[in-house]
Amino acid sequence: MRVIAGQFRSRVLHAPRGLDTRPTSDRLRETLFNVLAPRIENTVFLDLYAGSGAVGIEALSRGAREAIFVEQAAAAMKFIRSNLSSLGIQGGYALEQRSVADGLRRLAEQGRIADIIFLDPPWSHAGEYAATLGLLGGECHAVLAPSAVVIAEHEKRRELDEHYGVLDRIRVLKQGDAALSFYAVTT
């Protein structure tokens, strides 16, 4: 796994072994950031279920002002710290080692706002999609900047709902066995 583009282009990233962490493929990350390219500069990027941190690190590499990594697993958080350190990234990020629900509530309480929110829960935990998108579209919608975009990576064969509270799906991209569903506040 490597950083696709930007300041840390081609640098290697490491992820925990096993099936609990399924890193977003280089190809899918490239597709995601090709879509986000016009809006990534100087944003706050929220990486939920961060795993190795590859997606948030890609955002930093491409000019995001800050990446917030939310990951509950201690082993995965160790890899995020290691990846940030090996790239020499000393600032412009925050680490939240807690569940995504607790992390979102904490960020909302702190008045933190994100421009881009990416979530990629373990595919075997299907209920996490509805729970997290429901929080973002409801109780924790205060973390969404006015023009925020929320992207959920999921299995291509798993359809996510069109609406979650104030969030409406605006686009779906499919690649291989994965899909990216894009949501925004449209009302």
N, C-alpha and C positions, 0 to 999 in steps of 0.2 A: 504494500500500500504506500502511496506517495502523495505529496501535495501536487496538485495538477498545474496550477499557474500562480503568478504573482511573485511576491518577494521571496517566498520559500519554495519556489518551483522545483520539482523533481526531488525534493528532500524526502527521505524515507520516514514513515510513521509506523509505529508498532501497536498491536492490539492484543488483548488477552486471548489466550487459546480457549477453544471450546465453543459450544453453541449458544451460550448465554449472550455473547456479544457478536453481532453479525454486522461488520463494518459495511457502510455504504460503498458499493463498488466504485472504482476510479471512473469508470465510464458514466455511471449514473450521477456521480458528483460533478463531472464535467458538464453533463446535460443541465443539471440543476443550476450551476453557476453561469452557464451560458444564458439561461433565462434571467437570472438575477443580475447579470453584469451591469445593466444601466442604473441599478439602484443600490449597489453594494457599498460604494464609497461612503465613508464616514457614518455608517449605520451602527446600531446596536443589534447584535445577532444573538439570539437565544437558541442554544443547542440543547434540546430536551432529550433525555435518554442518550446522553452524549457518547457512551461507550469509550472509544479510543480518543475522542475529541477531533477526529479527522474533519468533520464538516465545519465545526467552529473554527478550527485552525485554517482551513481553506478560506473561510470568510476573512479572517485576519490577514492572510497572505494577499488577498485581493483588495484590501483597503478598508475593511470594517474598522470602526473606531474602537469597538469593544466586543468581545464574545463572552457570553455567560454560559458556562457549562453546568448543566444539572444532571447529576448521575448519582444513584444511590449506592451502587456496588463499590466497595472499597478497592477491589482489584482493578476495576476499570478506572477509578479515579487515580490510582497509582500510575497507570499508563498515560492518562491525560497529563498529569504533572511531568512525567518523564518526556513525553513528546514536546511539550512546551519548553522544557529545559533544554532538550537537545537542539531545538531551533533557536535558542537564545532569546525567547520571548519572555521578557521580564515584567511587562505591564500590559494594560489594555485588555485584561480578562478578569473574570471572577469565577470562583469555583463554589458550587452549591452541592455538597454531598448530602443529599436527602432525596426523598421520593419526589417525583415530578409534581404531584399535587401539593405537597408541602412547600416545594420550591416556588411554585407559581403563587401560592398564597403569601409567602414571605416577600417575594418581589412586589406583589401588589400592595402589601402593607408598607413597604419601604418607598412606594411611589416610583419604582423603576419602570421604565417604558422601553419596549423593544420595537424595532422597525421590521425585523425579519425573525420569524419563529419557525424553527425546524424541529419536527418530532419524528422519531423512528423507534417506537417501542419494539420489544421482541415480538416477532410475528405470532408466536404462540400465545401471547397475551392480548388477544383481540379486544377485550374489554377496555384496554388502556386507550385505544383510539377515541371511543365515545367519551370516556371519562375526561381525558385531557382536552379534546376539542370542546367538550361541554363546559369545562372550566374556563377556557379561553374565550368562549362565546357567551359566558354568563358571569359567574361570581368573580372571575379574575380578568375580565375584559379591560380593566384599567391598565394592564401591562401593554396593551396594544397601542402603538402610535396611531395617529389619525389615518395614515396611509399604509398601515402595517399589512404584511402578507404572512400567512401561516401556511406552511408546507408540511404535509404528512407523507412520509414514505411508507408504502404498504405493499402487500402482495397484489399482483395484478388481478388475481381472481377474487379478491376481497373488495367489495364495493363499500365505500364510506358514504355516509348520509350527505345529502345536498346542503343541509343547514344544521348549524349548531348554535343556537341562540342568535347573537348578532352576526355570526359568521356565515357567509354563503360561499359555496364552491364556485370558483370562476374558471377553473381549468384542470384537466387531467392529462398527464403525460405518461405513456407506458413504454417501458424498455425492458426487454428480457422478461423475467418473471416478477419484476417490480413495477410500481407505479408511483407517481407523485401527484397528490391532490393538492391544489392551491386554493386557499380560502382568503377572503377579505371581508371587511365590513362594507356592505354595499348600500345600506339604507341610511 
